Amino acid sequence: MFDIKSIPMEIEKSGKVTKITVRPEDFYPTVIVRIQEVLAGANPSELLASAERGGSARADILVRNARTLPEQAWFDALVPRSEFIGLPYFSFVEKNGVARQNILELLDKGTRAQVESMIQRGYALEIALGWFCQAVRLEFGAYDLTVTRNEDFKL
């Protein structure tokens, strides 16, 4: 069974709020492997609030969003950002998360495939962060999360 507390993080209780500091290289790989397990049929118990670990709307949304991505996106999310093209993720994605087709159309086919992979990788990291936050919320209640910087896990 997945245990959110197995991820290395600094935890400090401050009144009713738990302050948590975590490094992306510590939580992303663990959460992404967990997402892959759930996509293969495991129960996402860390996302479910009830004692019986039954259904949860937030869990359903996270699992559904994870299923929309191709399997390769989850593997790409574990690849250091520096191994993708040197253009920032946000230059290819509009605020609503849709790829900017006009920019993609200007790129050659090989570069376009890399950009599309980079966008899907970014979505995978966003879903993994949401997954982690839901698990943290259910484990600790109110929380204040700080994720340290690591260019390899940059969107």
Secondary structure by P-SEA (a helix, b strand, c coil): cccccccbbbbbbcccbbbbbbbccccaaaaaaaaaaaaaccccccccccccccccaaaaaaaaaaaaccaaaaaaaacccccccccccccccccccccaaaaaaaccaaaaaaaaaaaaaaaaaaaaaaaaaaaaaaacccbbbbbbbbccccc
